[in-house]
Amino acid sequence: MYVIKVKGVAKIPDYVQLRDDSFTLLAYFRVDRPDKSLDKIGLGDRADYIMDIVKELPFGQIKKIDL
């Protein structure tokens, strides 16, 4: 799975993309509201782990994670 942190501009907030190994979009959510999106794809129990990675990740970079 890949995590991408996207910087928002003006009134558009910062977002996170979660993509699978084929780079298909699994989830797209605001950095400050990950709960519903992660629950929807079955990763609600891994939310803390994913958000810790997101906090450390610079904008515009892609990071591969193993869940």
N, C-alpha and C positions, 0 to 999 in steps of 0.2 A: 504494500500500500504506500502511496505517496501523499505527502502533505505539502501544500503550497499556501503561503500567506501573501495576500494581495492587499496593497495599500490603497485605501480609499482616497478620494479627492473631493474637496468642497463638502457637499452635504452627503456624499456617499461614504458609508462607514467601511472600516477594514473588514475583509472577509477571509475565510479559510476554505480551501478546496481539498477534499479527500478523493483520491483517484486510485483505482485498482492497478494491477500490474500491466494491463492492456491500456492504461491511462484513460479509462472510462470514468466519467464523473460519478462518484457515489454520493457525495454530500457537498453542499455549498452553504455556509452559514456565517453569521457575524461572529467576530472574535468574542464579543461579550455575551452571546446567546447560543451556545453550542448544544444545549440539552435536548431539544426536540429533534433536531436533525440527527444527532448521534443515536438517540433512542430508536428512531425510525429505521436506521440501517443495522440495528442490533449491537451497537457499540456503546450503549449507555453506561455499561459497567467499566469501560475503558476511558471514559471522558476525562478523568483527572490526568491520566498518563498522556493522552493526546494533547490536552491543553497545556501541560508542562512543556511539551515539545514545541507547541505553537508559540508560547511566550519567549522561548529561547531563539526561535527561528527568525532570521532577518527577512524583511519584506522582499518578495520577488525570487526567493530561493526555493528549490524543491528538495525535500528530504524524504528518503525512503525509510519506512519504519516497518517493523515486523510485529504483528498482533497475534 
